[in-house]
Amino acid sequence: MTASPPSDQVRAGQAIYLPWTLPLYDRVAFQVNCRLFFRVPVPEVVALFDRNVSAQHLDVGVGTGYFLDHCRTAPQQAITLADLNEHSLRHAARRLARFDVTTVQANALEPLPLPEASFGSASMNFLLHCVPGSIRQKAVVLDNVAACVRPGGRIFGATVLTQGVPVGAAARVAFPLLNRRGVMQNAEDSLEDLRTELAARFPEHTLTVHGCTALFEAEVP
Ligand SMILES: C[S@@+](CC[C@H](N)C(=O)[O-])C[C@H]1O[C@@H](n2cnc3c(N)ncnc32)[C@H](O)[C@@H]1O
């Protein structure tokens, strides 16, 4: 099956990741955005990876590969990186070159061109707030990623919400601008919808909130 070409809105969610912006990403994302706007402690996200990453891991929406570089990786670690953006893939693969890395260019809103039920774990960190639609619509990403994970395996990630969570003053200024540009696409994203979509798929799941960021982790049934 050939994937349909991504829409302009989907492209907008990954357009900012370029060879000259990626070297700045860690500083902007983790020292500015996480502290000032998302108000999530970065060590909480590292701990999320530590709890869930397995020896055969799939990361979807890779950015710079920061969390896989900093988390407690398994011995003989195999990592598959999937992203729509070729620059993110190249940057993260270079950073994680000490592992057994495979890259796949793919839109997470479409079924991923990977074997079904073949990974022990999969992350989609800070991805959902970059893709268009409400949480109900973008929850198809959960299905596409979970399809690649073995039953009993782990699926996890974080996403920034705007409804049903405390959004600070700085974020209330920044988020509309970022949403207008399509860098973030979370104007309708609510905690209630995320809880509903997780519960509909994963009987065993945990959802925690830090600032306006939701961290989720689940067992694939
Ligand atoms: C905010 S970065 C998150 C990077 C990393 N996971 C982290 O936690 O720092 C979002 C990543 O998702 C990718 N992305 C955006 N939309 C996507 C889509 N529809 N399908 C696959 N990847 C996408 C971007 O290219 C970028 O690498």
The ligand as a MOL file (V3000), in Angstrom:
LIG
                    3D

  0  0  0     0  0            999 V3000
M  V30 BEGIN CTAB
M  V30 COUNTS 27 29 0 0 0
M  V30 BEGIN ATOM
M  V30 1 C 8.8280 18.2870 18.6270 0
M  V30 2 S 9.8100 17.1480 17.7320 0 CHG=1
M  V30 3 C 9.9660 15.8710 18.9660 0
M  V30 4 C 11.3100 15.2160 18.8870 0
M  V30 5 C 11.6350 14.1950 19.9770 0
M  V30 6 N 10.7530 13.0740 19.9780 0
M  V30 7 C 11.6940 14.8340 21.3380 0
M  V30 8 O 10.9780 14.3810 22.2270 0
M  V30 9 O 12.4700 15.7740 21.5170 0 CHG=-1
M  V30 10 C 8.6450 16.4360 16.6050 0
M  V30 11 C 9.2400 15.4450 15.6170 0
M  V30 12 O 8.1250 14.8110 14.9520 0
M  V30 13 C 8.3340 14.8310 13.5550 0
M  V30 14 N 7.0090 14.8430 12.9100 0
M  V30 15 C 6.1230 15.8750 12.8300 0
M  V30 16 N 5.0160 15.4870 12.1840 0
M  V30 17 C 5.2020 14.1820 11.8630 0
M  V30 18 C 4.3920 13.2180 11.1900 0
M  V30 19 N 3.1750 13.5190 10.7210 0
M  V30 20 N 4.8820 11.9720 11.0380 0
M  V30 21 C 6.1320 11.6410 11.5090 0
M  V30 22 N 6.9290 12.5060 12.1350 0
M  V30 23 C 6.4650 13.7660 12.3170 0
M  V30 24 C 9.1860 16.0570 13.2890 0
M  V30 25 O 9.8870 15.9670 12.0820 0
M  V30 26 C 10.1110 16.0520 14.5220 0
M  V30 27 O 11.2340 15.2520 14.2850 0
M  V30 END ATOM
M  V30 BEGIN BOND
M  V30 1 1 1 2
M  V30 2 1 2 3
M  V30 3 1 2 10
M  V30 4 1 3 4
M  V30 5 1 4 5
M  V30 6 1 5 6
M  V30 7 1 5 7
M  V30 8 2 7 8
M  V30 9 1 7 9
M  V30 10 1 10 11
M  V30 11 1 11 12
M  V30 12 1 11 26
M  V30 13 1 12 13
M  V30 14 1 13 14
M  V30 15 1 13 24
M  V30 16 1 14 15
M  V30 17 1 14 23
M  V30 18 2 15 16
M  V30 19 1 16 17
M  V30 20 1 17 18
M  V30 21 2 17 23
M  V30 22 1 18 19
M  V30 23 2 18 20
M  V30 24 1 20 21
M  V30 25 2 21 22
M  V30 26 1 22 23
M  V30 27 1 24 25
M  V30 28 1 24 26
M  V30 29 1 26 27
M  V30 END BOND
M  V30 END CTAB
M  END
